[in-house]
Amino acid sequence: MYISNLSLCAVALFGAVASAATTLNQCTSGTTKFSEGLGDWTEERGLTNGWKITDQGLVMTLEAPKKIVRMTNSSDNNNPYNKYASPTSPNFIYSTLLHYGSVSFDLQAAGKAGAVTAAVLLAPGGDEIDFEMLGADHNKVQTNFFYGSNPIYGVNSADTEVNINTASGTHNYTVDWSPERIEFFVDGKLIRTVENKDDCDKNGDCTYPTHAAAVQIGLWDSSAVSSTTEWAKGPIDWTTGETISATVKSVTVNCNPKYNDVN
């Protein structure tokens, strides 16, 4: 359910890969400790007042819109939504694409209903692998994957109970992605495995992610679309006045050297 428009930087990175199909994807392995700065990450979307670097790491914040207007959608079972979403919704992108390998995110998710903390691998062509932590579900994580430019929502998602509070303390979320399988880990515990061989229909058409992807982290407000915010158990109630934030301590990218020219 992650919603993002890839930056021109990511599109340019993908174009470089496509134009040199006989060469391996250029990929940088390493760990970014956000208490020391953004490192190899850049802000893709949002406003600079929606994030800051602290001793705890990269703190991303959703600020309230200037106008708070609650609406209902008569064509969607009168589900509520907010007319105006947060103006910040920060999102950050890593400097190189990853074509198979692993990514570990150490973060504390936002804990407000309607807010979504996302740790994502997103290819410019549409392939996606993601963790999403809903602010309303502190003891669950959602994992998902998509293939191609026309994603089908709800087919490949899983909602998994975990023995942690995602909004309290730092937890580790790891995606290990290979041509054969995707494995999702939370605090070192395997919670889901997706096998490539099991992801094909009787005609041999497969929906397994295979394209080099941009690593992204973000915090976004689901409230502006009734169907989306129903999924996220929103919309956000801005009248309570509390701060809505997620903190990313570090991200480690390990590029598979068989499929990447590793820097």
C-alpha positions in Angstrom: 0.0 0.0 0.0 3.1 2.2 0.0 2.4 5.4 -2.1 5.4 7.1 -3.6 6.6 8.8 -6.7 10.2 7.9 -7.4 12.5 10.8 -7.6 14.3 11.9 -10.7 17.5 10.6 -9.0 16.1 7.1 -8.8 14.9 7.2 -12.4 18.3 8.3 -13.5 19.9 5.4 -11.5 17.6 2.9 -13.1 18.2 4.3 -16.6 21.9 3.8 -16.1 21.3 0.2 -15.3 19.0 -0.3 -18.3 21.4 1.3 -20.7 24.2 -1.0 -19.6 22.3 -4.3 -19.5 25.5 -6.3 -20.0 27.0 -4.9 -16.8 26.1 -5.4 -13.2 24.0 -2.9 -11.2 26.2 -0.4 -9.3 25.5 -0.8 -5.6 27.0 0.5 -2.4 27.1 -1.7 0.6 27.4 -0.2 4.1 25.7 1.1 7.2 24.3 4.6 7.7 24.1 5.7 11.3 21.7 8.6 11.1 22.9 10.2 14.3 26.0 11.2 12.2 23.9 12.6 9.3 22.1 11.5 6.2 25.2 9.9 4.6 24.3 8.3 1.3 20.6 9.2 1.7 18.6 12.2 0.2 15.2 13.5 0.9 12.9 12.4 -1.9 9.6 13.9 -0.7 8.4 16.1 2.1 9.5 19.3 3.7 12.7 19.9 5.6 10.8 20.9 8.7 9.4 17.4 8.7 12.7 15.8 9.8 15.8 16.4 11.8 19.0 14.6 12.8 19.4 13.9 16.5 21.5 11.8 18.8 18.8 9.1 18.4 19.0 9.2 14.6 16.7 10.5 11.8 13.5 11.7 13.3 10.7 12.0 10.8 7.6 13.9 11.8 4.0 14.4 10.5 2.9 18.0 11.1 -0.8 18.8 11.2 -2.3 20.5 8.2 -3.2 24.2 8.6 -6.9 23.3 8.3 -8.4 20.2 9.9 -11.5 19.1 8.1 -13.1 15.7 8.6 -15.1 14.4 5.7 -17.0 11.2 4.8 -17.0 9.5 1.4 -20.6 8.6 0.4 -19.4 6.4 -2.4 -17.2 4.4 0.0 -19.6 3.3 2.7 -19.4 6.8 4.3 -15.9 6.0 5.4 -14.2 9.0 7.0 -11.1 10.8 5.7 -9.4 14.2 6.2 -9.7 16.8 3.5 -6.1 17.9 4.1 -3.2 15.6 4.8 0.0 16.4 6.7 2.2 18.8 4.6 5.4 17.0 5.7 5.2 13.2 5.1 9.1 12.8 4.8 10.6 10.1 2.6 14.2 9.3 2.0 16.0 7.4 -0.8 19.4 5.6 -0.8 22.1 6.6 -3.3 22.2 3.4 -5.3 19.8 0.7 -6.5 19.9 -2.8 -5.0 19.6 -5.9 -7.3 19.2 -8.7 -4.7 20.8 -8.6 -1.3 19.6 -7.6 2.1 18.5 -4.4 3.9 18.2 -4.0 7.6 16.3 -1.1 9.1 16.7 -0.2 12.8 13.8 2.1 13.7 11.0 3.0 16.0 7.7 3.4 14.2 5.1 6.1 14.7 2.3 5.1 17.1 -0.6 7.2 15.9 -3.6 5.6 14.1 -3.6 6.7 10.4 0.2 7.2 10.3 2.3 4.6 8.4 6.0 4.0 8.8 7.5 2.4 5.7 10.7 0.5 4.9 10.7 -0.2 1.2 12.5 -1.5 -1.8 10.9 0.1 -4.8 12.0 -0.3 -8.4 11.3 2.5 -10.9 9.4 -0.1 -13.1 7.0 -0.8 -10.2 8.5 -3.9 -8.4 8.2 -3.4 -4.6 9.0 -5.2 -1.4 8.0 -3.5 1.8 7.5 -3.5 5.6 4.8 -1.2 6.8 4.0 -0.5 10.4 0.6 1.0 11.0 0.3 3.4 13.9 -2.8 1.7 15.1 -1.3 -1.8 15.3 1.6 -1.7 17.7 2.0 -5.5 17.8 1.7 -6.2 14.1 3.7 -5.6 10.9 2.6 -5.7 7.3 4.7 -7.2 4.6 4.0 -7.0 0.9 5.5 -7.4 -2.6 4.4 -6.3 -6.0 5.6 -6.8 -9.6 5.4 -4.5 -12.5 3.7 -1.2 -13.1 0.1 -2.3 -12.3 0.2 -3.6 -8.7 -2.7 -5.6 -7.5 -3.3 -4.7 -3.9 -4.3 -7.3 -1.2 -3.0 -10.3 -3.0 0.6 -10.6 -1.8 0.2 -8.9 1.6 0.5 -10.5 5.0 -0.4 -9.0 8.4 1.8 -10.7 11.1 1.6 -10.4 14.8 5.0 -9.9 16.5 6.0 -10.0 20.1 7.1 -6.4 20.2 5.7 -2.9 20.4 6.7 -1.3 17.1 6.1 2.2 18.5 8.3 1.6 21.6 12.0 1.3 21.3 14.2 0.5 18.3 13.5 -2.7 16.4 15.2 -4.3 13.4 13.3 -5.0 10.2 15.3 -7.0 7.6 14.5 -8.0 4.0 16.7 -10.7 2.5 16.0 -10.8 -1.3 17.4 -13.3 -3.7 16.2 -14.7 -7.1 14.8 -17.7 -5.3 13.0 -16.1 -2.3 12.2 -13.1 -0.1 12.6 -13.5 3.7 11.3 -11.0 6.2 12.8 -10.8 9.7 11.8 -8.8 12.8 14.4 -8.5 15.5 16.2 -11.5 13.9 13.2 -13.7 13.8 12.0 -15.0 10.4 8.3 -14.0 10.1 7.6 -14.7 6.4 9.1 -16.4 3.4 8.0 -15.9 -0.2 9.3 -18.4 -2.7 9.7 -17.4 -6.3 8.7 -20.9 -7.5 5.4 -20.6 -5.7 4.5 -17.2 -7.2 3.5 -18.3 -10.7 0.1 -19.2 -12.2 -0.7 -22.2 -14.4 0.4 -20.2 -17.5 3.8 -19.6 -16.0 3.2 -15.9 -15.4 5.0 -14.8 -12.2 4.7 -11.7 -10.1 8.0 -12.0 -8.2 10.1 -8.8 -7.9 13.2 -9.1 -10.1 14.3 -5.5 -10.9 16.9 -3.4 -9.2 15.2 -1.3 -6.6 15.6 1.9 -4.7 15.9 1.5 -0.9 13.5 4.0 0.8 12.3 4.9 4.3 9.4 7.2 5.1 6.5 8.3 7.3 3.3 9.1 5.6 -0.2 10.3 6.4 -2.9 7.9 5.0 -5.8 10.2 5.9 -6.6 12.0 2.5 -8.1 8.9 0.8 -11.0 7.1 2.5 -10.1 3.6 1.3 -6.4 4.0 2.1 -7.1 5.4 5.6 -9.6 2.7 6.3 -6.7 0.2 5.7 -4.4 2.2 8.0 -7.2 2.5 10.6 -7.2 6.3 10.4 -7.8 9.0 9.6 -5.4 10.8 11.9 -7.1 12.6 14.8 -5.2 15.9 14.9 -7.2 17.3 17.7 -5.3 15.4 20.4 -2.2 17.5 19.7 0.6 14.9 20.3 3.7 14.6 18.2 3.6 12.0 15.4 7.1 10.8 14.6 9.2 7.8 13.7 13.0 7.5 14.4 15.4 5.7 12.1 18.6 4.7 14.0 20.4 3.1 11.1 20.0 1.2 7.8 22.5 -1.4 6.5 22.5 -2.3 2.8 24.3 -5.5 1.7 24.5 -5.8 -2.1 24.7 -9.4 -3.5 28.0 -9.4 -5.4 26.7 -11.9 -7.9 24.2 -9.4 -9.2 25.7 -6.1 -8.3 29.0 -4.3 -8.9 29.6 -3.6 -5.2 31.3 -0.4 -4.1 
